[in-house]
């Protein structure tokens, strides 16, 4: 499978929407994830990422400008034991609660589907990372409409065991800008993952469209120890 330069992918797409990256650092020592959000409306752009005890949540930067919290206020990242859940919506909580009851990642999403934001029917994208006893594996999921037909939900799960050092996968909600917005197609794109969290954070943030980018989360987890290092970048700052 072709490996892409993530900077070129992002610079070539003014509106990938929301995106999840998961993979392993080039030195093979870190499990890596990143999540970003973008926005075209005032309501979507009026957000920041805020750290929580077990991950992050989205908040309104200016509460007076918040017109509709539906679909934009949620917890994108939560940690359940040795598992890190990353998603683009409130299905984070669904996965957390059902996996805590011993359901699998794929099973936990069977009661969910794409977002109810006609005519876009934005896909729900999700990822799960499992770091334990010096081992790392992950999976990614997308729930999408049938080419804009909301009578059918198409479900895809991609699993990666013992991922190759330096390889990551990138899945995002939209193929590009448009009206309606075209849903992501195909297998998560293969990209390169560096060793340095600051370098990767800067690369991603500087490659996202300046007008549409809102917030970015990056986490490197030491596979041997489970220790995590996190970076959060918000366009809206006081």
Kinemage of the C-alpha trace (Angstrom):
@kinemage 1
@onewidth
@group {chain A} dominant
@subgroup {mainchain}
@vectorlist {calphas} color= white
{ca unk a 1} P 0.000 0.000 0.000
{ca unk a 2} L 1.274 3.461 -0.882
{ca unk a 3} L 2.621 5.487 2.040
{ca unk a 4} L 1.638 9.140 1.995
{ca unk a 5} L 3.254 12.240 3.395
{ca unk a 6} L 0.716 13.446 5.964
{ca unk a 7} L 1.704 17.068 5.365
{ca unk a 8} L 0.934 16.711 1.656
{ca unk a 9} L -2.391 14.988 2.370
{ca unk a 10} L -3.495 17.760 4.712
{ca unk a 11} L -2.235 20.623 2.594
{ca unk a 12} L -3.961 19.131 -0.432
{ca unk a 13} L -7.336 18.909 1.301
{ca unk a 14} L -8.807 22.185 2.594
{ca unk a 15} L -11.514 20.358 4.514
{ca unk a 16} L -10.838 16.781 5.705
{ca unk a 17} L -13.234 17.617 8.570
{ca unk a 18} L -12.249 15.599 11.619
{ca unk a 19} L -9.353 13.172 11.488
{ca unk a 20} L -7.801 10.348 13.501
{ca unk a 21} L -4.225 9.125 13.188
{ca unk a 22} L -2.927 6.008 14.966
{ca unk a 23} L 0.408 4.248 14.519
{ca unk a 24} L 3.859 3.499 15.909
{ca unk a 25} L 6.801 5.893 16.110
{ca unk a 26} L 9.779 5.327 13.821
{ca unk a 27} L 11.922 3.988 16.671
{ca unk a 28} L 9.216 1.455 17.544
{ca unk a 29} L 8.977 2.663 21.137
{ca unk a 30} L 5.793 4.749 21.148
{ca unk a 31} L 2.150 4.156 20.334
{ca unk a 32} L 0.980 7.357 18.673
{ca unk a 33} L -2.386 8.961 18.108
{ca unk a 34} L -3.629 12.327 16.940
{ca unk a 35} L -7.085 13.821 16.544
{ca unk a 36} L -8.034 17.132 14.961
{ca unk a 37} L -11.241 19.043 14.385
{ca unk a 38} L -12.060 21.639 11.755
{ca unk a 39} L -15.038 23.914 11.177
{ca unk a 40} L -16.773 25.961 8.508
{ca unk a 41} L -19.524 27.533 10.641
{ca unk a 42} L -19.197 29.925 13.578
{ca unk a 43} L -20.657 27.240 15.846
{ca unk a 44} L -18.101 24.619 14.753
{ca unk a 45} L -15.145 26.999 14.942
{ca unk a 46} L -16.103 28.208 18.410
{ca unk a 47} L -14.424 25.283 20.172
{ca unk a 48} L -11.338 24.260 22.120
{ca unk a 49} L -9.944 20.990 23.441
{ca unk a 50} L -9.689 20.793 27.225
{ca unk a 51} L -7.839 18.074 29.148
{ca unk a 52} L -9.860 15.819 31.467
{ca unk a 53} L -8.876 13.113 33.938
{ca unk a 54} L -9.083 10.377 31.303
{ca unk a 55} L -8.684 12.264 28.016
{ca unk a 56} L -10.059 15.449 26.492
{ca unk a 57} L -13.399 17.104 25.799
{ca unk a 58} L -14.574 19.839 23.482
{ca unk a 59} L -15.857 23.087 24.959
{ca unk a 60} L -17.271 26.309 23.557
{ca unk a 61} L -14.542 28.947 23.472
{ca unk a 62} L -17.147 31.702 23.778
{ca unk a 63} L -20.303 30.276 25.416
{ca unk a 64} L -22.355 33.228 24.140
{ca unk a 65} L -21.743 32.084 20.543
{ca unk a 66} L -22.786 28.461 21.127
{ca unk a 67} L -26.024 27.910 19.227
{ca unk a 68} L -26.249 24.115 19.042
{ca unk a 69} L -24.121 21.724 21.152
{ca unk a 70} L -25.484 18.739 19.226
{ca unk a 71} L -22.626 16.876 17.501
{ca unk a 72} L -19.919 19.390 18.455
{ca unk a 73} L -19.621 19.040 22.263
{ca unk a 74} L -18.310 15.603 23.268
{ca unk a 75} L -15.288 13.716 24.654
{ca unk a 76} L -13.027 12.756 21.737
{ca unk a 77} L -10.553 10.824 23.911
{ca unk a 78} L -11.065 8.586 26.930
{ca unk a 79} L -8.835 5.994 28.570
{ca unk a 80} L -10.206 2.671 29.807
{ca unk a 81} L -7.456 0.780 31.621
{ca unk a 82} L -4.788 -0.022 29.021
{ca unk a 83} L -7.012 1.096 26.146
{ca unk a 84} L -7.206 4.577 24.614
{ca unk a 85} L -10.395 5.434 22.727
{ca unk a 86} L -10.356 8.203 20.093
{ca unk a 87} L -13.452 9.220 18.127
{ca unk a 88} L -15.141 12.147 16.392
{ca unk a 89} L -18.312 12.134 18.507
{ca unk a 90} L -20.204 10.936 21.533
{ca unk a 91} L -19.638 7.328 20.464
{ca unk a 92} L -16.503 7.634 22.610
{ca unk a 93} L -18.772 7.169 25.619
{ca unk a 94} L -20.634 4.294 23.944
{ca unk a 95} L -17.382 2.428 23.286
{ca unk a 96} L -16.105 3.152 26.808
{ca unk a 97} L -19.272 1.942 28.525
{ca unk a 98} L -19.768 -1.199 26.442
{ca unk a 99} L -16.121 -2.263 26.387
{ca unk a 100} L -16.177 -1.847 30.157
{ca unk a 101} L -18.932 -4.500 30.023
{ca unk a 102} L -16.625 -6.811 28.030
{ca unk a 103} L -17.976 -6.073 24.556
{ca unk a 104} L -15.482 -5.783 21.714
{ca unk a 105} L -14.693 -2.534 19.926
{ca unk a 106} L -16.679 -3.603 16.870
{ca unk a 107} L -19.644 -4.846 18.913
{ca unk a 108} L -19.813 -1.623 20.913
{ca unk a 109} L -20.516 0.358 17.732
{ca unk a 110} L -23.307 -1.820 16.360
{ca unk a 111} L -25.945 0.391 17.948
{ca unk a 112} L -24.501 3.550 16.400
{ca unk a 113} L -24.446 4.915 12.857
{ca unk a 114} L -23.400 8.039 10.946
{ca unk a 115} L -24.368 11.477 12.266
{ca unk a 116} L -27.856 12.911 11.712
{ca unk a 117} L -26.649 16.042 9.937
{ca unk a 118} L -28.424 15.764 6.576
{ca unk a 119} L -27.429 16.148 3.801
{ca unk a 120} L -23.844 15.367 4.841
{ca unk a 121} L -24.546 12.339 7.082
{ca unk a 122} L -21.045 12.749 8.477
{ca unk a 123} L -19.316 9.412 9.129
{ca unk a 124} L -18.550 8.393 12.684
{ca unk a 125} L -14.851 7.531 12.821
{ca unk a 126} L -13.353 5.784 15.832
{ca unk a 127} L -10.092 4.239 16.998
{ca unk a 128} L -8.968 2.012 19.858
{ca unk a 129} L -5.361 1.550 21.043
{ca unk a 130} L -4.313 -1.335 23.291
{ca unk a 131} L -0.935 -1.052 25.028
{ca unk a 132} L -0.092 -3.825 27.473
{ca unk a 133} L 2.987 -5.818 28.543
{ca unk a 134} L 5.191 -4.170 25.951
{ca unk a 135} L 2.790 -4.896 23.105
{ca unk a 136} L 0.678 -2.558 21.002
{ca unk a 137} L -2.190 -3.095 18.591
{ca unk a 138} L -5.013 -0.918 17.362
{ca unk a 139} L -8.191 -0.810 15.304
{ca unk a 140} L -10.109 1.877 13.419
{ca unk a 141} L -13.770 2.057 12.417
{ca unk a 142} L -15.978 4.099 10.123
{ca unk a 143} L -19.775 4.116 10.055
{ca unk a 144} L -21.042 5.856 6.921
{ca unk a 145} L -24.112 6.271 4.754
{ca unk a 146} L -24.431 4.546 1.397
{ca unk a 147} L -23.106 7.397 -0.758
{ca unk a 148} L -25.445 9.860 0.933
{ca unk a 149} L -28.417 7.479 1.205
{ca unk a 150} L -29.279 7.448 4.907
{ca unk a 151} L -31.450 4.333 4.581
{ca unk a 152} L -28.288 2.215 4.713
{ca unk a 153} L -25.398 2.275 7.203
{ca unk a 154} L -22.106 0.801 6.005
{ca unk a 155} L -19.733 -0.407 8.731
{ca unk a 156} L -16.013 -1.006 8.293
{ca unk a 157} L -13.431 -2.025 10.908
{ca unk a 158} L -9.685 -2.185 10.249
{ca unk a 159} L -7.405 -3.990 12.717
{ca unk a 160} L -3.634 -3.656 13.004
{ca unk a 161} L -1.673 -6.158 15.109
{ca unk a 162} L 1.946 -5.456 15.995
{ca unk a 163} L 2.095 -2.399 13.713
{ca unk a 164} L 5.322 -1.667 11.848
{ca unk a 165} L 7.602 0.994 13.337
{ca unk a 166} L 7.167 4.312 11.573
{ca unk a 167} L 3.811 3.395 10.048
{ca unk a 168} L 0.521 5.059 10.884
{ca unk a 169} L -3.019 5.136 9.511
{ca unk a 170} L -5.098 8.223 8.852
{ca unk a 171} L -8.895 8.251 8.592
{ca unk a 172} L -11.000 11.386 8.247
{ca unk a 173} L -14.622 12.294 7.750
{ca unk a 174} L -14.536 13.968 4.329
{ca unk a 175} L -12.676 13.474 1.060
{ca unk a 176} L -12.689 17.252 0.650
{ca unk a 177} L -14.880 20.323 0.719
{ca unk a 178} L -18.269 20.350 -0.974
{ca unk a 179} L -22.017 20.600 -0.504
{ca unk a 180} L -22.951 18.028 0.557
{ca unk a 181} L -19.581 17.046 1.982
{ca unk a 182} L -18.268 13.807 0.405
{ca unk a 183} L -17.661 11.031 2.973
{ca unk a 184} L -14.266 9.353 3.362
{ca unk a 185} L -13.738 6.390 1.031
{ca unk a 186} L -11.537 3.314 1.219
{ca unk a 187} L -8.986 1.975 3.673
{ca unk a 188} L -7.303 4.332 6.169
{ca unk a 189} L -4.376 5.996 4.451
{ca unk a 190} L -0.866 4.853 5.376
{ca unk a 191} L 1.447 7.619 6.573
{ca unk a 192} L 4.823 8.041 8.294
{ca unk a 193} L 5.113 8.616 12.040
{ca unk a 194} L 8.230 10.336 13.466
{ca unk a 195} L 9.811 9.821 16.890
{ca unk a 196} L 9.312 13.305 18.291
{ca unk a 197} L 5.928 14.486 19.577
{ca unk a 198} L 6.764 18.179 19.205
{ca unk a 199} L 7.873 17.674 15.605
{ca unk a 200} L 4.719 15.685 14.782
{ca unk a 201} L 2.422 18.185 16.488
{ca unk a 202} L 3.948 21.111 14.611
{ca unk a 203} L 3.842 19.217 11.322
{ca unk a 204} L 0.135 18.419 11.668
{ca unk a 205} L -0.946 21.824 12.930
{ca unk a 206} L 1.004 23.751 10.308
{ca unk a 207} L -0.362 21.522 7.519
{ca unk a 208} L -4.049 21.960 8.380
{ca unk a 209} L -5.954 24.645 6.485
{ca unk a 210} L -5.481 27.929 8.336
{ca unk a 211} L -9.080 29.101 7.968
{ca unk a 212} L -10.750 25.821 8.916
{ca unk a 213} L -8.543 24.255 11.600
{ca unk a 214} L -9.816 24.461 15.175
{ca unk a 215} L -7.994 22.118 17.582
{ca unk a 216} L -5.409 19.320 17.630
{ca unk a 217} L -4.616 16.577 20.155
{ca unk a 218} L -1.458 14.410 19.960
{ca unk a 219} L -0.428 11.635 22.356
{ca unk a 220} L 2.677 9.422 22.454
{ca unk a 221} L 2.443 6.374 24.759
{ca unk a 222} L 5.604 4.520 25.803
{ca unk a 223} L 4.883 0.914 24.834
{ca unk a 224} L 7.213 -0.467 27.505
{ca unk a 225} L 5.911 1.593 30.443
{ca unk a 226} L 2.499 2.909 29.360
{ca unk a 227} L 3.569 6.450 30.225
{ca unk a 228} L 1.814 9.030 28.030
{ca unk a 229} L 2.901 12.449 26.781
{ca unk a 230} L 0.204 14.734 25.391
{ca unk a 231} L 0.091 17.934 23.349
{ca unk a 232} L -3.008 20.065 22.767
{ca unk a 233} L -3.148 22.985 20.318
{ca unk a 234} L -6.174 25.293 20.102
{ca unk a 235} L -6.600 28.027 17.517
{ca unk a 236} L -8.834 29.900 19.950
{ca unk a 237} L -6.740 31.092 22.864
{ca unk a 238} L -7.310 33.810 25.416
